[in-house]
Amino acid sequence: MEASASPRPRGRWRDALEERRFLAPVLISPAVLYIGLLIGAPLGLAIYLSFTDATAGSLTGDWVGLRNYTEEWGSENFRRALRNTILFTLVSQAIVLVGAAILAHWLVKDFRGKWFLRFLILLPWAAPVSLGTIGWLWIFEPTLSVVNWTVVRLQTGPLDALGIDLVDPLDPPQWLGRPNLAMASIIAVHAWRILPFATVIFIAGLASIPAEVDDAAKIDGATGLKKLFYVTLPLQLPIALVALLFGIVFTATDITVVYILTNGGPFNQTQMLTMWAFQTGIRGSSLGAGAAISLYLLPILVFVSIGMLWFARRAEVT
Amino acid sequence: MWARSRQNVFAWLVVGPFAIVLAFPFYWMLMTSLKTNGDLYNVENVPFVFNEAEATPTERLPLKDQEWLPLGVENITTSSYEFIFRDTKYVDWIQNTALLGLVVVLITLALALPAGYALARLSGGWGQSAGVGIFLTYLVPPTLLFLPLSRVVAELGLQDRLWSLILVYPSFTVPFSTWLLMGFFKTIPPELEDAAMIDGASRLMALVRVVFPISLPGILTVVIFSFSLVANEFIYAVTFISTSDARTVSSGVPLELIRGDVYFWQSLMAATLIPSIPLALLYNMFLDRFIAGFTGGAFR
C-alpha cells in the first residue's frame, strides 16, 4: 500500500515519512547507531588495544604489533585456559544436547502437571546466573553440605557392604579444590545452566514440525524408533544445531560460573580464556594483553556467526 | 483413556528426575536460608530437613510450638532474611537492579520497537539480512568488550555510577529485542495498518494506534526478557562498579556478601533465592510467546 493512496494533502516532511525508502532507515538507524557505538566501537578498540602495551589508566599505549598475542600463546596459563575453554564447551554442550533432546520430546506433549515440571526445569536459566552459581558453591562445600553428606553415607553404607572403596569418609572430596574435580564441577554447573535454554529451543523446533508430517509418517507405517530416526531427528537437526551454536557462544564466553566457583584456581588449573583475560586486563592492569586474550575467542564467534547466517538463509529459501 | 494415563506416567518418570536435579539447588537454598546455626553446623544432622538445635540469642524461631509440621519445619528461623534486609545493602542492590532494569527497558523499547517494525514491514529484501545482522551483534559477548568499555566508562567519568550500566546494557538488550519484535510484527497482518491508513491515519499514527496495541503481549514479552537479561548481567557490573552502594543484585551478592573465608551460608542463600523466584515465575508466564517470537524471526 503506497502512501499516495491517502486522500489527505500533506506537507513535504509528512510525505517523506510515508515513503518506505525514507521511513525504514529513519526507524532502524537509532538502533543501529547505538549498537555500532556500543558494540562495534569497543570491538574495534579491543582490537587496537591488543596491539599496544596499554595499561589500566590510559586508553592508548605504544604499538607492539603481535607481541601480546605471541607472548600469551607461549604462556602456560594461557595454553591451559584455551584447553580448558575448549574442553568445558564441548563436554557441557554434549551433555546439554542429549538432555534437551530427551526433555523436549516429552515437554511438547500434554500431560498432567506439565506447567509445574516446566517451571522447575526452567529455574536454572531464569534465575540470575551468578546467584544460581553461589547455590552450587554451597552445594560443593566439602564438610557441611549435601553432596559430601550423600557421598559419605553411600560409602559407609552400601558401597562398603559391596567392598567398593571410592571415597575416604574422613577426607571427602574437595570438589572445588582439586583440579580435575573442579573442572568437572564447572562443566556440570554450566550444563545445568544451559540445559533449560536448549530445551526451550528444542521445543520451539518440535512445535514447528507440522502435524501433516506425523500423519504422513503414520500412513507410511513409520512408528517408534523408525519414525524417530527417519522423520523426527532429521527434521529436528536444524534447530538442534541452532541450539548448539548458541550454547557454544554462551559457554565459551561465560565468565560468571568460573569466576564464582574457582576464580581460575586452584593454581590456575581451571583457568578459562575469559577469566584469564579478566585477571590479566583488570586485576593485572595489562589492558593490551587482556584484550589479546579475549580476542582469541573471536574465531569461535566468527564460526558461529557463519553457521547462523547459513541457517537464516536456509529459512528464507524454504 | 488408558493410553493417556500411561503417557502421564511416562512423562513424569522421564521429566521428573531432570526436574529434581535442575531445581534441587533452589530447594537447598530455601532449606539453608531457614536453618539455625546449630542445625547447619552439626554434621550429624540430615541436611535435607530441619533439625532441632539450640538457638543462638539472635535467632528467632517463629514456629517453635508447631510440632505437627513436616520436615522439622518447626525449627526454622527467619533471622538470615532479617539480617540481609537490615544489616546489608541488599535493599539498595534490589532497588538499583529495579531502577536499572526499568530505564534500560525503556531505552530498549524506544530503539527496538521502531527498528523491529521497520525490519518486519518496510525494508523489503534487505530487511531480513539487516535483521540477522543486528541479531548477530547479540552474539558478541560482554567478555570481549568489558576491557575497552571499562576504559571508556572511566574516561566518561561514569565509574561507580549506575549510569555506566544504563549506557552499556542496551547494547545487548536491543539486538535481542529487535529480533523478537521483528518476529512478532511479522505475525500481524499488514491489512490492519492499511485499513487505518485508508481511513486517513499516517503510517506512524497507524503504528502507534493500531499495531502497538495488538502487539502488547509481544512487547510485554520483550520487557520481561530484557529485564531478565539486565538482572543476569555480571561482568560489566563487576568491572564498572566498585562501591557497594551502586551494586546490582547479581554482582552485590557474590562480591559483598562473600567476604574472606567465613561464609554466612544462610543469609547468602536467602539473598540468592529472593530474586530468583519472581524472575522464574515471570519467565514461565511469557515463555510460549518468547518461543513464538524467537522462531518467527528466521530460524524455522
Interface residues (C-beta under 8 A of the other chain):
Chain A: M1 A3 A5 S6 P7 R8 R14 L17 E18 R20 L23 A24 L27 I28 P30 A31 V32 Y34 I35 L38 I39 G40 P42 L43 L45 A46 L49 A56 S58 L59 G99 I102 L103 W106 L107 K109 F111 R112 G113 K114 W115 L117 R118 F119 L120 I121 L122 L123 P124 W125 A126 A127 P128 V129 S130 L131 G132 T133 I134 G135 W136 W138 I139 E141 T143 L144 S145 V146 W149 W192 L195 P196 V200 I201 I203 A204 G205 A207 S208 P238 I239 V242 V249 T253 D254 I255 T256 Y259 I260 T274 A277 F278 G281 I282 L287 G290 A291 S294 L295 L297 L298 L301 V304 S305 M308 L309 F311 A312 A315 E316 T318
Chain B: Q7 N8 F10 A11 W12 V14 V15 G16 F18 A19 I20 V21 L22 A23 P25 F26 W28 M29 T32 L40 Y41 V43 P47 F48 A110 L111 A112 P114 A115 Y117 A118 L119 L122 S123 G124 G127 Q128 A130 V132 I134 F135 L136 T137 L139 V140 P141 P142 T143 L144 L145 F146 L147 P148 L149 S150 R151 V152 E155 L167 V168 P170 S171 V174 P175 T178 P190 E193 D194 M197 I198 G200 S202 R203 L204 S228 A231 N232 F234 I235 V238 T239 V249 S250 S251 V253 P254 I258 Y263 W265 L268 M269 A271 T272 P275 S276 I277 L279 A280 L281 L282 Y283 N284 L287 F290 I291 F294 T295 A298 F299 R300
